[in-house]
Amino acid sequence: MTHLVVSFVVYTVIAFLSPQILPGIKVKGIEAAALVALVFGVLNLLIGWILSGALSLLTLPLTCLTLGLFSLVIPTLVNAVLLKITDAFLEPFEIKGCWPALGMGLLFGLGSLLVRALS
């Protein structure tokens, strides 16, 4: 239970601060940031593992060529896709383009590392 609360708080803070860091992202208030964290968490729970597995299989040759280093990119890509899906569901949240989605996906990935370190 504590892990979920810490994840929610960290993702809410990241979603709230992302527009100040990355151009192309709009979040209308802390309530919208909390909704982004909630919808992202549910999507990650429901389809995140499917996306991660499929992307790992599709990029297996590239991962082998880079001696496993490309596997560090996969969580960022999965987070970016989940954030774009979250954008489609929520009116007060907007990501304009792929680069802001990748940047926010990277921030969410770093947030995930922080959550694991705190839990």
DSSP file (Angstrom, degrees, kcal/mol; ACC not computed):
  #  RESIDUE AA STRUCTURE BP1 BP2  ACC     N-H-->O    O-->H-N    N-H-->O    O-->H-N    TCO  KAPPA ALPHA  PHI   PSI    X-CA   Y-CA   Z-CA
    1    1 A M     >        0   0    0      0, 0.0     4,-1.9     0, 0.0     5,-0.2   0.000 360.0 360.0 360.0 -42.0    0.0    0.0    0.0
    2    2 A T  H  >  +     0   0    0      1,-0.2     4,-2.6     2,-0.2     5,-0.2   0.884 360.0  56.9 -61.8 -38.7    2.8    2.4    0.8
    3    3 A H  H  > S+     0   0    0      1,-0.2     4,-2.4     2,-0.2    -1,-0.2   0.892 106.6  49.4 -59.9 -41.4    4.4    1.7   -2.5
    4    4 A L  H  > S+     0   0    0      2,-0.2     4,-2.5     1,-0.2    -1,-0.2   0.901 111.7  47.7 -65.9 -41.4    1.2    2.8   -4.3
    5    5 A V  H  X S+     0   0    0     -4,-1.9     4,-2.4     2,-0.2    -2,-0.2   0.921 113.1  47.8 -66.6 -43.9    1.0    6.0   -2.3
    6    6 A V  H  X S+     0   0    0     -4,-2.6     4,-2.6     2,-0.2     5,-0.2   0.913 112.8  49.7 -63.4 -42.6    4.6    6.9   -2.9
    7    7 A S  H  X S+     0   0    0     -4,-2.4     4,-2.8    -5,-0.2     5,-0.3   0.929 110.9  49.6 -60.6 -45.7    4.2    6.2   -6.6
    8    8 A F  H  X S+     0   0    0     -4,-2.5     4,-2.1     1,-0.2    -2,-0.2   0.920 113.3  45.6 -60.0 -45.7    1.1    8.3   -6.9
    9    9 A V  H  X S+     0   0    0     -4,-2.4     4,-2.3     2,-0.2    -2,-0.2   0.929 114.6  47.1 -65.7 -46.0    2.8   11.3   -5.1
   10   10 A V  H  X S+     0   0    0     -4,-2.6     4,-2.4     1,-0.2    -2,-0.2   0.932 114.5  46.2 -63.5 -46.1    6.0   11.0   -7.1
   11   11 A Y  H  X S+     0   0    0     -4,-2.8     4,-2.6    -5,-0.2    -1,-0.2   0.855 111.3  53.1 -66.3 -34.0    4.2   10.8  -10.5
   12   12 A T  H  X S+     0   0    0     -4,-2.1     4,-2.2    -5,-0.3    -1,-0.2   0.930 110.5  46.6 -64.9 -44.9    1.9   13.6   -9.5
   13   13 A V  H  X S+     0   0    0     -4,-2.3     4,-2.2     2,-0.2    -2,-0.2   0.918 113.7  48.4 -63.2 -43.5    4.8   15.9   -8.7
   14   14 A I  H  X S+     0   0    0     -4,-2.4     4,-1.9     1,-0.2    -2,-0.2   0.925 112.5  48.3 -63.1 -44.3    6.6   14.9  -12.0
   15   15 A A  H  < S+     0   0    0     -4,-2.6    -1,-0.2     1,-0.2    -2,-0.2   0.873 112.9  48.8 -64.1 -36.0    3.4   15.5  -14.0
   16   16 A F  H  < S+     0   0    0     -4,-2.2     4,-0.2     1,-0.2    -1,-0.2   0.865 117.6  39.6 -71.5 -36.2    2.9   18.9  -12.3
   17   17 A L  H >X S+     0   0    0     -4,-2.2     3,-1.0     1,-0.2     4,-1.0   0.657  93.3  85.9 -88.5 -17.1    6.5   20.0  -12.9
   18   18 A S  H >X S+     0   0    0     -4,-1.9     4,-3.4     1,-0.3     3,-0.7   0.855  82.8  57.3 -56.7 -41.1    6.9   18.6  -16.4
   19   19 A P  H 34 S+     0   0    0      0, 0.0    -1,-0.3     0, 0.0     6,-0.2   0.822 106.2  51.4 -62.0 -27.7    5.5   21.7  -18.2
   20   20 A Q  H <4 S+     0   0    0     -3,-1.0    -2,-0.2    -4,-0.2    -3,-0.1   0.766 119.5  35.9 -75.8 -24.4    8.1   23.9  -16.6
   21   21 A I  H << S+     0   0    0     -4,-1.0    -3,-0.1    -3,-0.7    -1,-0.1   0.848 119.9  42.5 -94.4 -41.8   10.9   21.5  -17.7
   22   22 A L  S >< S-     0   0    0     -4,-3.4     3,-0.9    -5,-0.2    -1,-0.2  -0.924  73.7-136.4-116.9 124.0    9.7   20.4  -21.2
   23   23 A P  T 3  S+     0   0    0      0, 0.0     3,-0.1     0, 0.0    -3,-0.1  -0.497  88.3  44.1 -71.0 147.9    8.1   22.5  -23.8
   24   24 A G  T 3  S+     0   0    0      1,-0.3    72,-3.3    -2,-0.1     2,-0.4   0.464  88.9 104.1  98.0   2.6    5.0   20.9  -25.5
   25   25 A I  E <   -A   95   0A   0     -3,-0.9     2,-0.4    70,-0.2    -1,-0.3  -0.963  45.9-172.4-119.9 134.2    3.4   19.6  -22.3
   26   26 A K  E     +A   94   0A   0     68,-2.7    68,-2.5    -2,-0.4     2,-0.4  -0.992   8.4 173.4-127.7 128.1    0.4   21.2  -20.7
   27   27 A V  E     -A   93   0A   0     -2,-0.4     2,-1.6    66,-0.2    66,-0.2  -0.983  23.9-145.3-131.7 119.7   -1.1   20.2  -17.3
   28   28 A K        -     0   0    0     64,-2.0     4,-0.5    -2,-0.4     3,-0.2  -0.565  62.1 -43.6 -91.3  76.1   -3.9   22.4  -16.0
   29   29 A G  S  > S-     0   0    0     -2,-1.6     4,-1.7     1,-0.2     5,-0.1  -0.143  75.1 -67.0  97.9 170.6   -3.3   22.4  -12.2
   30   30 A I  H  > S+     0   0    0      1,-0.2     4,-2.3     2,-0.2    -1,-0.2   0.808 127.7  58.8 -69.7 -31.2   -2.4   20.0   -9.5
   31   31 A E  H  > S+     0   0    0      2,-0.2     4,-2.1     1,-0.2    -1,-0.2   0.914 107.0  47.6 -64.8 -41.1   -5.7   18.2   -9.8
   32   32 A A  H  > S+     0   0    0     -4,-0.5     4,-2.5     2,-0.2    -2,-0.2   0.892 110.1  52.8 -65.3 -39.1   -4.9   17.4  -13.5
   33   33 A A  H  X S+     0   0    0     -4,-1.7     4,-2.3     2,-0.2    -2,-0.2   0.897 108.7  49.9 -63.1 -39.6   -1.5   16.2  -12.5
   34   34 A A  H  X S+     0   0    0     -4,-2.3     4,-2.3     2,-0.2    -1,-0.2   0.890 110.5  50.1 -65.6 -38.6   -3.1   13.9   -9.9
   35   35 A L  H  X S+     0   0    0     -4,-2.1     4,-3.0     2,-0.2     5,-0.3   0.900 108.9  52.2 -64.6 -40.1   -5.4   12.6  -12.7
   36   36 A V  H  X S+     0   0    0     -4,-2.5     4,-2.8     1,-0.2     5,-0.3   0.935 110.8  47.7 -60.0 -46.4   -2.4   12.0  -15.0
   37   37 A A  H  X S+     0   0    0     -4,-2.3     4,-2.2     2,-0.2    -2,-0.2   0.905 114.5  46.8 -61.6 -41.8   -0.7   10.0  -12.2
   38   38 A L  H  X S+     0   0    0     -4,-2.3     4,-2.2     2,-0.2    -2,-0.2   0.947 116.0  42.1 -66.8 -49.7   -3.8    8.0  -11.6
   39   39 A V  H  X S+     0   0    0     -4,-3.0     4,-2.8     2,-0.2     5,-0.2   0.907 115.1  51.2 -66.1 -41.6   -4.6    7.2  -15.2
   40   40 A F  H  X S+     0   0    0     -4,-2.8     4,-2.8    -5,-0.3    -1,-0.2   0.922 110.5  49.8 -59.8 -44.1   -0.9    6.5  -16.0
   41   41 A G  H  X S+     0   0    0     -4,-2.2     4,-2.0    -5,-0.3    -2,-0.2   0.905 112.1  46.6 -62.2 -42.5   -0.7    4.1  -13.1
   42   42 A V  H  X S+     0   0    0     -4,-2.2     4,-2.6     2,-0.2     5,-0.2   0.928 114.4  47.3 -66.1 -44.7   -3.9    2.2  -14.1
   43   43 A L  H  X>S+     0   0    0     -4,-2.8     4,-3.1     1,-0.2     5,-1.1   0.902 111.1  51.9 -62.6 -40.2   -2.7    2.0  -17.7
   44   44 A N  I  X>S+     0   0    0     -4,-2.8     5,-0.6    -5,-0.2     4,-0.6   0.895 112.2  46.5 -62.8 -39.3    0.7    0.8  -16.6
   45   45 A L  I  <5S+     0   0    0     -4,-2.0    -2,-0.2    -5,-0.2    -1,-0.2   0.904 120.3  38.1 -67.8 -42.1   -0.9   -1.9  -14.5
   46   46 A L  I  <5S+     0   0    0     -4,-2.6    -2,-0.2    -5,-0.1    -3,-0.2   0.926 139.5   1.6 -79.9 -46.5   -3.3   -3.0  -17.3
   47   47 A I  I  X5S+     0   0    0     -4,-3.1     4,-2.5    -5,-0.2     5,-0.2   0.477 102.5  92.3-125.1  -3.8   -1.2   -2.8  -20.4
   48   48 A G  I  X<S+     0   0    0     -5,-1.1     4,-2.5    -4,-0.6     5,-0.2   0.899  90.2  49.2 -60.0 -41.7    2.3   -1.6  -19.4
   49   49 A W  H  ><S+     0   0    0     -5,-0.6     4,-2.2     2,-0.2    -1,-0.2   0.841 110.4  51.3 -68.6 -32.5    3.6   -5.2  -19.1
   50   50 A I  H  > S+     0   0    0      2,-0.2     4,-2.7     1,-0.2     5,-0.2   0.940 112.5  45.7 -67.7 -47.0    2.2   -6.1  -22.5
   51   51 A L  H  X S+     0   0    0     -4,-2.5     4,-2.7     1,-0.2     5,-0.2   0.909 113.2  50.3 -60.9 -42.7    3.9   -3.1  -24.2
   52   52 A S  H  X S+     0   0    0     -4,-2.5     4,-2.1    -5,-0.2    -1,-0.2   0.918 113.1  45.4 -63.6 -44.3    7.1   -3.8  -22.4
   53   53 A G  H  X S+     0   0    0     -4,-2.2     4,-2.1     2,-0.2    -2,-0.2   0.920 114.9  46.9 -65.6 -44.1    7.2   -7.4  -23.4
   54   54 A A  H  X S+     0   0    0     -4,-2.7     4,-2.5     1,-0.2    -2,-0.2   0.913 114.0  47.7 -65.1 -42.3    6.2   -6.7  -27.0
   55   55 A L  H  X S+     0   0    0     -4,-2.7     4,-2.1    -5,-0.2    -1,-0.2   0.869 109.5  53.6 -67.7 -36.0    8.8   -4.0  -27.3
   56   56 A S  H  < S+     0   0    0     -4,-2.1    -1,-0.2    -5,-0.2    -2,-0.2   0.907 111.9  45.3 -63.3 -41.7   11.5   -6.2  -25.8
   57   57 A L  H >< S+     0   0    0     -4,-2.1     3,-1.1     1,-0.2    -2,-0.2   0.914 113.4  49.2 -67.9 -42.3   10.8   -8.9  -28.4
   58   58 A L  H 3< S+     0   0    0     -4,-2.5     4,-0.2     1,-0.3    -2,-0.2   0.842 116.6  41.5 -66.7 -33.1   10.6   -6.4  -31.3
   59   59 A T  T 3X S+     0   0    0     -4,-2.1     4,-2.7    -5,-0.2    -1,-0.3   0.232  80.1 111.2-100.2  14.8   13.9   -4.8  -30.3
   60   60 A L  H <> S+     0   0    0     -3,-1.1     4,-2.4     1,-0.2     5,-0.2   0.901  77.8  50.3 -57.2 -44.5   15.8   -8.0  -29.4
   61   61 A P  H  > S+     0   0    0      0, 0.0     4,-2.4     0, 0.0    -1,-0.2   0.925 113.1  46.4 -60.7 -41.3   18.2   -7.8  -32.4
   62   62 A L  H  > S+     0   0    0      2,-0.2     4,-1.8     1,-0.2     8,-0.3   0.875 111.1  52.4 -66.9 -36.9   19.0   -4.1  -31.5
   63   63 A T  H  <>S+     0   0    0     -4,-2.7     5,-3.7     2,-0.2     6,-0.3   0.893 110.8  47.7 -64.9 -39.6   19.4   -5.1  -27.9
   64   64 A C  H ><5S+     0   0    0     -4,-2.4     3,-1.4     3,-0.2    -2,-0.2   0.909 110.0  52.2 -67.1 -41.8   21.9   -7.8  -28.9
   65   65 A L  H 3<5S+     0   0    0     -4,-2.4    -1,-0.2     1,-0.3    -2,-0.2   0.843 112.7  44.8 -63.6 -33.2   23.8   -5.5  -31.2
   66   66 A T  T ><5S-     0   0    0     -4,-1.8     3,-1.5    -5,-0.2    -1,-0.3   0.246 116.3-114.8 -94.7  13.1   24.2   -2.9  -28.4
   67   67 A L  T < 5S-     0   0    0     -3,-1.4    -3,-0.2     1,-0.3    -2,-0.1   0.852  76.1 -48.6  55.7  38.8   25.1   -5.7  -25.9
   68   68 A G  T > <S+     0   0    0     -5,-3.7     3,-1.0    -6,-0.2     4,-0.3   0.304 111.3 114.4  91.5  -8.2   22.0   -5.0  -23.9
   69   69 A L  G X   +     0   0    0     -3,-1.5     3,-1.7    -6,-0.3     4,-0.3   0.828  69.0  63.4 -66.7 -30.5   22.3   -1.2  -23.6
   70   70 A F  G >> S+     0   0    0     -7,-0.3     3,-1.7     1,-0.3     4,-0.9   0.755  86.5  73.7 -66.1 -21.3   19.1   -0.7  -25.7
   71   71 A S  G <4 S+     0   0    0     -3,-1.0    -1,-0.3     1,-0.3    -2,-0.2   0.709  87.0  63.8 -64.8 -17.3   17.1   -2.4  -22.9
   72   72 A L  G <4 S+     0   0    0     -3,-1.7     4,-0.4    -4,-0.3    -1,-0.3   0.705  99.9  53.1 -74.8 -19.5   17.7    0.7  -20.9
   73   73 A V  T <> S+     0   0    0     -3,-1.7     4,-2.0    -4,-0.3     3,-0.4   0.741  89.1  78.7 -85.2 -25.7   15.6    2.7  -23.5
   74   74 A I  H  X S+     0   0    0     -4,-0.9     4,-2.6     1,-0.2     5,-0.2   0.875  89.3  52.1 -58.4 -45.3   12.6    0.4  -23.4
   75   75 A P  H  > S+     0   0    0      0, 0.0     4,-2.5     0, 0.0    -1,-0.2   0.888 109.8  51.1 -60.2 -35.9   11.0    1.7  -20.1
   76   76 A T  H  > S+     0   0    0     -3,-0.4     4,-2.3    -4,-0.4    -2,-0.2   0.915 111.3  47.4 -64.7 -42.6   11.2    5.3  -21.5
   77   77 A L  H  X S+     0   0    0     -4,-2.0     4,-2.2     2,-0.2    -1,-0.2   0.912 112.7  48.5 -65.0 -43.0    9.5    4.2  -24.7
   78   78 A V  H  X S+     0   0    0     -4,-2.6     4,-2.5     1,-0.2    -2,-0.2   0.925 112.2  49.1 -63.5 -44.4    6.8    2.3  -22.8
   79   79 A N  H  X S+     0   0    0     -4,-2.5     4,-2.4    -5,-0.2    -1,-0.2   0.895 109.5  52.7 -61.8 -39.7    6.2    5.3  -20.5
   80   80 A A  H  X S+     0   0    0     -4,-2.3     4,-2.1     2,-0.2    -1,-0.2   0.916 110.6  46.9 -63.2 -42.9    6.0    7.6  -23.6
   81   81 A V  H  X S+     0   0    0     -4,-2.2     4,-2.0     1,-0.2    -2,-0.2   0.923 113.0  48.9 -64.5 -43.7    3.3    5.4  -25.2
   82   82 A L  H  X S+     0   0    0     -4,-2.5     4,-2.3     1,-0.2    -2,-0.2   0.863 110.5  51.4 -65.0 -35.2    1.3    5.2  -21.9
   83   83 A L  H  X S+     0   0    0     -4,-2.4     4,-2.3     2,-0.2    -1,-0.2   0.874 107.9  51.4 -69.5 -36.5    1.5    9.0  -21.5
   84   84 A K  H  X S+     0   0    0     -4,-2.1     4,-1.5     2,-0.2    -2,-0.2   0.883 111.1  48.4 -66.0 -37.0    0.2    9.6  -25.1
   85   85 A I  H  X S+     0   0    0     -4,-2.0     4,-1.2     2,-0.2    -2,-0.2   0.903 110.3  51.6 -66.8 -40.8   -2.7    7.2  -24.3
   86   86 A T  H  X S+     0   0    0     -4,-2.3     4,-1.8     1,-0.2     3,-0.4   0.894 105.9  55.8 -60.4 -40.5   -3.2    9.2  -21.0
   87   87 A D  H  < S+     0   0    0     -4,-2.3    -1,-0.2     1,-0.2     6,-0.2   0.874 103.9  53.9 -58.9 -38.7   -3.3   12.4  -23.1
   88   88 A A  H  < S+     0   0    0     -4,-1.5    -1,-0.2     1,-0.2    -2,-0.2   0.802 112.2  44.5 -67.3 -28.2   -6.1   10.9  -25.2
   89   89 A F  H  < S+     0   0    0     -4,-1.2     2,-0.5    -3,-0.4    -2,-0.2   0.790 106.8  62.8 -85.2 -29.7   -8.2   10.2  -22.1
   90   90 A L    ><  -     0   0    0     -4,-1.8     3,-0.7     1,-0.1    -1,-0.1  -0.861  56.2-163.3-111.8 127.6   -7.7   13.5  -20.2
   91   91 A E  T 3  S+     0   0    0     -2,-0.5    -1,-0.1     1,-0.2    -4,-0.0   0.893  91.2  53.2 -70.7 -42.5   -8.8   16.9  -21.4
   92   92 A P  T 3  S+     0   0    0      0, 0.0   -64,-2.0     0, 0.0     2,-0.4   0.375 102.2  71.1 -80.3  10.9   -6.6   19.0  -19.0
   93   93 A F  E <   +A   27   0A   0     -3,-0.7     2,-0.4    -6,-0.2   -66,-0.2  -0.989  60.0 173.4-127.5 130.8   -3.5   17.2  -20.1
   94   94 A E  E     -A   26   0A   0    -68,-2.5   -68,-2.7    -2,-0.4     2,-0.5  -0.993  17.2-170.9-143.3 133.2   -1.8   17.6  -23.4
   95   95 A I  E     -A   25   0A   0     -2,-0.4     2,-1.0   -70,-0.2   -70,-0.2  -0.988  14.4-155.3-120.1 119.7    1.5   16.4  -25.0
   96   96 A K        -     0   0    0    -72,-3.3     3,-0.1    -2,-0.5     2,-0.1  -0.802  59.5 -18.1 -99.2  97.2    2.3   18.0  -28.3
   97   97 A G  S  > S-     0   0    0     -2,-1.0     4,-0.8     1,-0.1     0, 0.0  -0.264  79.6 -76.6 103.4 173.2    4.6   15.6  -30.2
   98   98 A C  H  > S+     0   0    0      2,-0.2     4,-2.6     1,-0.1     5,-0.2   0.853 117.0  59.5 -81.4 -37.5    6.8   12.6  -29.7
   99   99 A W  H  > S+     0   0    0      1,-0.2     4,-2.6     2,-0.2     5,-0.2   0.921 106.2  46.7 -64.5 -44.5    9.8   14.4  -28.2
  100  100 A P  H  > S+     0   0    0      0, 0.0     4,-2.7     0, 0.0    -1,-0.2   0.897 112.5  52.3 -62.1 -35.8    7.9   15.8  -25.2
  101  101 A A  H  X S+     0   0    0     -4,-0.8     4,-2.4     2,-0.2    -2,-0.2   0.913 110.6  47.2 -64.6 -41.4    6.4   12.4  -24.7
  102  102 A L  H  X S+     0   0    0     -4,-2.6     4,-2.2     2,-0.2    -1,-0.2   0.901 112.4  50.2 -65.7 -40.0    9.8   10.8  -24.6
  103  103 A G  H  X S+     0   0    0     -4,-2.6     4,-2.1     2,-0.2    -2,-0.2   0.921 113.8  43.8 -63.4 -43.9   11.1   13.5  -22.3
  104  104 A M  H  X S+     0   0    0     -4,-2.7     4,-2.6     2,-0.2    -1,-0.2   0.865 111.0  55.6 -69.9 -34.8    8.2   13.0  -19.9
  105  105 A G  H  X S+     0   0    0     -4,-2.4     4,-2.0    -5,-0.2    -2,-0.2   0.889 107.6  49.6 -61.6 -38.9    8.6    9.2  -20.2
  106  106 A L  H  X S+     0   0    0     -4,-2.2     4,-2.4     2,-0.2    -2,-0.2   0.912 110.4  49.9 -65.1 -42.8   12.2    9.6  -19.2
  107  107 A L  H  X S+     0   0    0     -4,-2.1     4,-2.2     1,-0.2    -2,-0.2   0.901 110.9  49.0 -62.4 -40.6   11.2   11.7  -16.2
  108  108 A F  H  X S+     0   0    0     -4,-2.6     4,-2.0     2,-0.2    -1,-0.2   0.870 109.8  52.7 -67.0 -35.0    8.6    9.1  -15.2
  109  109 A G  H  X S+     0   0    0     -4,-2.0     4,-1.7     2,-0.2    -2,-0.2   0.907 109.9  47.3 -64.7 -42.0   11.2    6.4  -15.6
  110  110 A L  H  X S+     0   0    0     -4,-2.4     4,-2.0     1,-0.2    -2,-0.2   0.875 110.4  53.7 -65.7 -36.4   13.5    8.3  -13.2
  111  111 A G  H  X S+     0   0    0     -4,-2.2     4,-2.5     1,-0.2    -2,-0.2   0.872 104.9  54.3 -62.9 -37.2   10.6    8.7  -10.9
  112  112 A S  H  X S+     0   0    0     -4,-2.0     4,-2.3     2,-0.2    -1,-0.2   0.892 107.0  50.5 -64.1 -39.8   10.1    5.0  -10.9
  113  113 A L  H  X S+     0   0    0     -4,-1.7     4,-2.0     2,-0.2    -1,-0.2   0.901 110.3  50.6 -62.5 -40.4   13.7    4.5   -9.9
  114  114 A L  H  X S+     0   0    0     -4,-2.0     4,-2.1     2,-0.2    -2,-0.2   0.905 108.9  51.2 -63.6 -41.8   13.1    7.0   -7.0
  115  115 A V  H  X S+     0   0    0     -4,-2.5     4,-2.0     1,-0.2    -2,-0.2   0.914 109.9  49.5 -62.7 -43.0   10.0    5.1   -5.9
  116  116 A R  H  < S+     0   0    0     -4,-2.3    -1,-0.2     1,-0.2    -2,-0.2   0.879 111.1  49.9 -64.2 -36.0   11.9    1.8   -5.8
  117  117 A A  H  < S+     0   0    0     -4,-2.0    -1,-0.2     1,-0.2    -2,-0.2   0.856 113.9  45.0 -70.0 -34.2   14.7    3.4   -3.8
  118  118 A L  H  <        0   0    0     -4,-2.1    -2,-0.2     1,-0.2    -1,-0.2   0.764 360.0 360.0 -80.3 -26.0   12.2    4.9   -1.3
  119  119 A S     <        0   0    0     -4,-2.0    -1,-0.2    -5,-0.2    -2,-0.2   0.462 360.0 360.0 -90.6 360.0   10.1    1.7   -0.9
